[in-house]
Amino acid sequence: MREFQELLNSPGWEQLDKYAEKQIQHREIGLHTQATGLDSIISNEFVKGEIAGIQLFLNIPSAVIRDYTEQIDEIREDIQDDD
């Protein structure tokens, strides 16, 4: 868990996060136009998938930290219940 926290606190992650956010913004610009025709609709859905993938990537370290923290809390509760 410490490694993921260090990752989130690193200058490199901050730069990567800013770059990824710009990529999301760039993709969102094209989504604001009204999709007409099947090709446009399919293209928009593909772009939405790219955006979701970038967001998922950005959220993985926080999700891992949250998951580990919840597991640690559950173990602590189990230990306290056994006492």
C-alpha positions as CSV (number, residue, x, y, z in Angstrom):
1,M,0.0,0.0,0.0
2,R,2.9,2.4,0.8
3,E,4.1,2.1,-2.8
4,F,0.8,3.2,-4.2
5,Q,0.7,6.1,-1.7
6,E,4.2,7.1,-2.7
7,L,3.2,6.8,-6.4
8,L,0.3,9.2,-5.8
9,N,2.6,11.7,-4.0
10,S,5.3,11.6,-6.7
11,P,5.9,14.5,-9.1
12,G,5.8,12.0,-11.9
13,W,2.3,10.9,-11.1
14,E,1.2,14.5,-10.9
15,Q,2.6,15.1,-14.4
16,L,1.0,11.9,-15.7
17,D,-2.3,12.9,-14.1
18,K,-2.3,16.3,-15.8
19,Y,-1.4,14.8,-19.1
20,A,-4.2,12.2,-18.8
21,E,-6.7,14.9,-17.9
22,K,-5.7,16.8,-21.0
23,Q,-6.2,13.7,-23.0
24,I,-9.7,13.3,-21.5
25,Q,-10.6,17.0,-22.2
26,H,-9.3,16.6,-25.8
27,R,-11.6,13.6,-26.3
28,E,-14.6,15.2,-24.7
29,I,-14.5,18.2,-27.1
30,G,-15.6,15.9,-29.9
31,L,-18.4,14.4,-27.9
32,H,-20.2,17.8,-27.5
33,T,-21.3,17.7,-31.1
34,Q,-24.6,16.0,-31.9
35,A,-23.9,12.5,-33.3
36,T,-25.8,11.8,-36.5
37,G,-25.6,8.5,-38.3
38,L,-24.5,5.1,-37.1
39,D,-20.8,5.8,-37.8
40,S,-20.8,8.9,-35.6
41,I,-22.6,7.1,-32.9
42,I,-20.2,4.2,-32.9
43,S,-17.2,6.7,-33.0
44,N,-18.6,8.5,-30.0
45,E,-19.0,5.3,-28.0
46,F,-15.5,4.4,-28.8
47,V,-14.2,7.7,-27.5
48,K,-16.4,7.3,-24.4
49,G,-14.6,4.0,-23.9
50,E,-11.2,5.7,-24.2
51,I,-12.2,8.3,-21.7
52,A,-13.4,5.6,-19.2
53,G,-10.2,3.7,-19.7
54,I,-8.1,6.8,-18.9
55,Q,-10.2,7.5,-15.8
56,L,-9.9,4.0,-14.7
57,F,-6.1,4.1,-15.0
58,L,-6.0,7.3,-13.0
59,N,-8.2,5.8,-10.2
60,I,-6.4,2.5,-9.8
61,P,-3.8,3.6,-7.2
62,S,-6.5,5.2,-5.0
63,A,-8.7,2.2,-5.4
64,V,-5.9,-0.1,-4.3
65,I,-5.2,2.0,-1.3
66,R,-8.9,2.1,-0.4
67,D,-9.1,-1.7,-0.8
68,Y,-6.1,-2.4,1.4
69,T,-7.3,0.1,4.0
70,E,-10.7,-1.6,4.2
71,Q,-9.0,-5.1,4.5
72,I,-6.8,-3.8,7.3
73,D,-9.8,-2.3,9.1
74,E,-11.7,-5.6,8.8
75,I,-8.7,-7.6,10.1
76,R,-8.4,-5.2,13.1
77,E,-12.1,-5.6,13.8
78,D,-11.8,-9.4,13.7
79,I,-8.8,-9.2,16.1
80,Q,-10.7,-7.0,18.5
81,D,-13.8,-9.3,18.3
82,D,-11.6,-12.3,19.2
83,D,-10.2,-10.5,22.4
